Amino acid sequence: QVQLVESGGGLVQPGGSLRLSCTASGIMFSIADMGWYRQAPGKQRELVAAISSGGRSNYADSVKGRFTISRDNAKKTTLQMNSLKPEDTAVYYCNFRYGGTSLGYWGQGTQVTVSS
């Protein structure tokens, strides 16, 4: 059974940091490309950062230089978010793909709110 469990969200002031974690089970993590997405109210879900099975990462322009995605052998994918801005406020989700194809599994998401 596939499960993606996100955690680490919360309320933070502008300029602050949060560290999100996604723990995957029921997937072939070693060959999966992992990604973090976010969805703000009234907006479409967008890709924030992705990391391939080989460790290559890419980022949305809006988060480059502020966010860092990483993965470990314990099937965990982490998103370190620094210098947070109010426009980063959204529900953050993780997702996986095999060879570029998503199987449509999503976790419950974790809310990130950046506000003073």
C-alpha positions as a Markdown table, in Angstrom:
| # | Residue | x | y | z |
|---|---|---|---|---|
| 1 | Gln | 0.0 | 0.0 | 0.0 |
| 2 | Val | 1.4 | 3.3 | -1.1 |
| 3 | Gln | 1.6 | 6.0 | 1.6 |
| 4 | Leu | 3.2 | 9.4 | 1.5 |
| 5 | Val | 3.2 | 11.2 | 4.9 |
| 6 | Glu | 4.2 | 14.9 | 5.0 |
| 7 | Ser | 5.1 | 16.7 | 8.2 |
| 8 | Gly | 6.9 | 19.8 | 9.5 |
| 9 | Gly | 4.5 | 22.6 | 8.4 |
| 10 | Gly | 3.4 | 25.4 | 10.7 |
| 11 | Leu | 3.2 | 29.1 | 11.2 |
| 12 | Val | 6.4 | 31.1 | 10.7 |
| 13 | Gln | 7.2 | 34.8 | 10.4 |
| 14 | Pro | 8.6 | 36.2 | 7.1 |
| 15 | Gly | 12.3 | 35.5 | 6.9 |
| 16 | Gly | 12.0 | 32.4 | 9.0 |
| 17 | Ser | 12.7 | 28.7 | 8.2 |
| 18 | Leu | 10.8 | 25.4 | 8.2 |
| 19 | Arg | 11.9 | 21.9 | 7.4 |
| 20 | Leu | 9.3 | 19.6 | 5.7 |
| 21 | Ser | 9.6 | 15.9 | 5.6 |
| 22 | Cys | 7.9 | 13.3 | 3.5 |
| 23 | Thr | 8.2 | 9.6 | 4.4 |
| 24 | Ala | 7.2 | 7.2 | 1.7 |
| 25 | Ser | 6.2 | 3.6 | 2.1 |
| 26 | Gly | 5.0 | 1.0 | -0.4 |
| 27 | Ile | 7.1 | 2.4 | -3.2 |
| 28 | Met | 10.4 | 1.6 | -4.9 |
| 29 | Phe | 12.1 | 4.6 | -3.4 |
| 30 | Ser | 15.5 | 3.9 | -4.8 |
| 31 | Ile | 14.2 | 4.4 | -8.4 |
| 32 | Ala | 11.6 | 7.0 | -7.7 |
| 33 | Asp | 11.9 | 10.7 | -8.5 |
| 34 | Met | 10.5 | 12.7 | -5.6 |
| 35 | Gly | 8.9 | 16.1 | -5.7 |
| 36 | Trp | 7.4 | 18.7 | -3.4 |
| 37 | Tyr | 4.4 | 20.6 | -4.7 |
| 38 | Arg | 2.3 | 23.3 | -3.1 |
| 39 | Gln | -1.2 | 24.6 | -3.6 |
| 40 | Ala | -2.3 | 28.0 | -2.3 |
| 41 | Pro | -6.0 | 28.9 | -2.0 |
| 42 | Gly | -7.5 | 29.6 | -5.3 |
| 43 | Lys | -4.4 | 28.5 | -7.2 |
| 44 | Gln | -3.3 | 25.4 | -9.1 |
| 45 | Arg | -0.9 | 23.0 | -7.5 |
| 46 | Glu | 2.6 | 23.7 | -8.6 |
| 47 | Leu | 5.9 | 22.0 | -8.5 |
| 48 | Val | 8.3 | 23.5 | -6.0 |
| 49 | Ala | 11.3 | 21.2 | -6.1 |
| 50 | Ala | 12.2 | 17.8 | -7.3 |
| 51 | Ile | 15.0 | 15.3 | -6.8 |
| 52 | Ser | 15.7 | 12.4 | -9.1 |
| 53 | Ser | 16.6 | 8.9 | -8.0 |
| 54 | Gly | 20.2 | 9.8 | -8.8 |
| 55 | Gly | 20.1 | 12.9 | -6.6 |
| 56 | Arg | 19.8 | 15.6 | -9.3 |
| 57 | Ser | 17.6 | 18.4 | -8.1 |
| 58 | Asn | 15.6 | 21.2 | -9.7 |
| 59 | Tyr | 13.6 | 24.1 | -8.4 |
| 60 | Ala | 10.9 | 26.5 | -9.3 |
| 61 | Asp | 12.3 | 29.9 | -10.0 |
| 62 | Ser | 10.4 | 31.4 | -7.1 |
| 63 | Val | 12.2 | 29.3 | -4.6 |
| 64 | Lys | 15.7 | 29.0 | -6.0 |
| 65 | Gly | 18.4 | 29.9 | -3.5 |
| 66 | Arg | 16.0 | 29.6 | -0.6 |
| 67 | Phe | 14.7 | 26.0 | -0.7 |
| 68 | Thr | 16.8 | 22.8 | -0.7 |
| 69 | Ile | 15.4 | 19.4 | -1.4 |
| 70 | Ser | 17.2 | 16.2 | -0.3 |
| 71 | Arg | 16.6 | 12.5 | 0.2 |
| 72 | Asp | 18.0 | 9.7 | 2.3 |
| 73 | Asn | 18.1 | 5.9 | 2.3 |
| 74 | Ala | 15.3 | 5.8 | 4.9 |
| 75 | Lys | 12.7 | 6.7 | 2.2 |
| 76 | Lys | 12.5 | 10.3 | 3.4 |
| 77 | Thr | 12.5 | 13.4 | 1.3 |
| 78 | Thr | 13.1 | 16.7 | 3.0 |
| 79 | Leu | 12.5 | 20.3 | 1.9 |
| 80 | Gln | 14.5 | 22.9 | 3.8 |
| 81 | Met | 12.8 | 26.2 | 3.4 |
| 82 | Asn | 14.7 | 29.4 | 4.3 |
| 83 | Ser | 13.9 | 33.1 | 4.0 |
| 84 | Leu | 10.3 | 32.3 | 3.8 |
| 85 | Lys | 7.9 | 34.8 | 2.3 |
| 86 | Pro | 4.2 | 35.3 | 2.7 |
| 87 | Glu | 3.7 | 34.1 | -0.9 |
| 88 | Asp | 5.1 | 30.7 | 0.2 |
| 89 | Thr | 1.9 | 30.1 | 2.2 |
| 90 | Ala | 0.3 | 27.0 | 0.9 |
| 91 | Val | -0.4 | 23.3 | 1.6 |
| 92 | Tyr | 2.7 | 21.4 | 0.6 |
| 93 | Tyr | 2.5 | 17.9 | -0.8 |
| 94 | Cys | 5.0 | 15.3 | -1.9 |
| 95 | Asn | 4.7 | 13.1 | -4.9 |
| 96 | Phe | 6.8 | 10.5 | -6.7 |
| 97 | Arg | 7.3 | 9.4 | -10.3 |
| 98 | Tyr | 8.8 | 6.5 | -11.9 |
| 99 | Gly | 10.6 | 7.5 | -15.1 |
| 100 | Gly | 8.7 | 10.7 | -15.3 |
| 101 | Thr | 5.3 | 9.1 | -14.8 |
| 102 | Ser | 3.2 | 9.9 | -11.8 |
| 103 | Leu | 0.9 | 7.2 | -10.5 |
| 104 | Gly | -1.3 | 9.8 | -8.9 |
| 105 | Tyr | -0.6 | 9.2 | -5.2 |
| 106 | Trp | -0.6 | 12.2 | -2.9 |
| 107 | Gly | -0.2 | 12.6 | 0.9 |
| 108 | Gln | -2.5 | 14.6 | 3.1 |
| 109 | Gly | -0.3 | 17.6 | 2.8 |
| 110 | Thr | 1.2 | 19.9 | 5.4 |
| 111 | Gln | 0.1 | 23.6 | 5.9 |
| 112 | Val | 2.8 | 26.2 | 5.7 |
| 113 | Thr | 1.7 | 29.7 | 6.7 |
| 114 | Val | 4.1 | 32.6 | 6.5 |
| 115 | Ser | 2.7 | 35.7 | 8.3 |
| 116 | Ser | 3.7 | 38.3 | 10.8 |
